Structure formats: structure tokens, C-alpha cells
Amino acid sequence: MQKMWLPSRLYQLLPLVYLLAGLLMLAIFGDDPLGRLSGFLLCAAAVLIWALRAHGRSKAKARKP
């Protein structure tokens, strides 16, 4: 199976895209429980990705002499 690589710029923007999509879902479908759930899940995914990347960067920085 061939690995799929995203361009670096797109990879860095993915959490922002998730956050904007989540906020858009909340704005458009906020009254619907499924829309609210989808919006919150997309926002949570964005926050989780940012936190994991920050944690990884701090660990990588600590390993360098």
C-alpha cells in the first residue's frame, strides 16, 4: 500500500480547518442535536491535535542538547 503525504502547509492548517468547520456546523445546525454533536467533535479534534503537536514539539525540544 502506498503512503499518502500531505503538503506541509496543508498539514499545518488542518486543525484550523477542523475548528472552522466545527464552528460553522454549530452556527448552521446548532439547534439540531446531531449538528451540535458534530460541531463539538470537530472543535474537540482541533484542540486535541493542537495539544498533541505542542506536546510533541516540547518533547523534541527537550531531547536536543
Secondary structure, 3 states (H helix, E strand, C coil): CCCCCCCHHHHHHHHHHHHHHHHHHHHHHCCCHHHHHHHHHHHHHHHHHHHHHHHHHHHHHHHCC
